[in-house]
Amino acid sequence: MLAVLLIKIYYLIWILLTPFLPLILIYRVIKGKEKLNRLNERVGIPYIKKPKEKLVWINAVSVGELRSTILLIEGLIEYDLKILITSVTITSAEHVKNIIKDINSKNIIHQFTPIDHPISLNNFINHWQPSCIIMIESEIWPNLIQISYRKMIPLILLQGRMSEKSYKKWLFLKSLSKSLFKKFSLIISQDDKNAKRYKKLGGKNILAGINLKNSISAPYMNNREEKLLTSLLIERQVILFASIHENIEDEAAITSHISAKKHNINLITIIVPRHPKLTKNLISLTIKYKLNTKIRSHNQSIDKNTDIYIADTIGELGSFLKIANICFVGGSLSNKGGHNLAEPAFEKCAIIYGPDVSNHQKTSDILIKGNAAIQINNINELNNEIINLIKDKKKINIMAENAYRVINNIPSPNSILLDKLKPFLKI
């Protein structure tokens, strides 16, 4: 059978890679992508003792995925469960610290996600002995699937989503996909489109339409910093470009500011890059157009002449959303599927985004239906819509209130989700 052969080949590749893994991991340490004193976790050798209580393992790759699990984790803790959170990046590990602090719980343990090496995973699972494994969004690890299935540990894919590109790749390997996806005990997809994809690929127990990201606001900076920033912008009209990617969205932010400022001299544009390192092109554009620019990581303060404020920091988006009048949601012009649409709605922003919101299509449909957002197709349309809003403060307020009302009317998925998870939690 082709699926069995492919799984064995995948297994063999990892075994052949074993002698080179120390070199690969040390290289990642040098590049700042791993912590030297925690490499043991990446190869499935924990130094922390397993708690006596039952434990649920939750793996989340991105910061957004991590934050979306906060309410779920709070619910699981009420069942006297210990929670093991694993994440890949150093940045996400810092956010786990903040999550633990916010929840104020000693029931959460953090480890770096072990690589999908069969020996590493076997060690990791044998040590922690999870009652259930929950993978968030889109991570498919063949060895983890095989091992958890063999050990009869329920494996759940939560907030499942799959891009068109990934879906086509899995369809090309349909026998393999059916062999893997049927081993999930439960797949909870973000929407009906993704549910159909998982079913086509072999998933069995599938529930559609639950998105935890609709229940949690973006993270805030500390109160003192937020009050200071608010005081500097209290008389300014603020456009926020949130979580933007690549050159097209850099260009959109800069050209929109230039166009809109002709209609409001008191305008300032705050730009939050998706990753702090993605500022080189932005800075080049601000120099090209001779815009007065301040950079947050350089501790440069906003003044009355500031045109562009580049907020190249992590974990402060919620505060910028609170201050903004209009928010463009990134990842939607650069074909990344769009980022969280609920976060600006919670903070009463007039929301604009591009054509690709495939990661949040259901939320987009609800916002558009509620006259709470504007969807554009290109930079020219974006510029025009921002100018129209700049000229009409009443429309900004109406959109912002609609967004807040609509997002708060979406029922919290937590109670539904916990009910669906109970049979697999062994409680």
Secondary structure, DSSP 8 states (H G I E B T S, - for coil): -HHHHHHHHHHHHHHHHGGGHHHHHHHHHHTTSS-GGGHHHHTT---S---SS-EEEEE--SHHHHHHTHHHHHHHHTTT-EEEEEESSHHHHHHHHHHHHHHT-SSEEEEE---S-HHHHHHHHHHH--SEEEEETT---HHHHHHHHHTT--EEEEEE---HHHHHHHHHTHHHHHHHHTT-SEEEESSHHHHHHHHHTT--SEEE---GGGG-------HHHHHHHHHHHTTSEEEEEEEE-HHHHHHHHHHHHHHHHTT-TTEEEEEEESSTTTTHHHHHHHHHTT--EEEGGGT----TT--EEE---SS-HHHHHHH-SEEEETTTTTTS----SHHHHHTT-EEEE-S--GGGHHHHHHHHHTT-EEE-SSHHHHHHHHHHHHH-HHHHHHHHHHHHHHHHHS--SHHHHHHHHHHHHT-
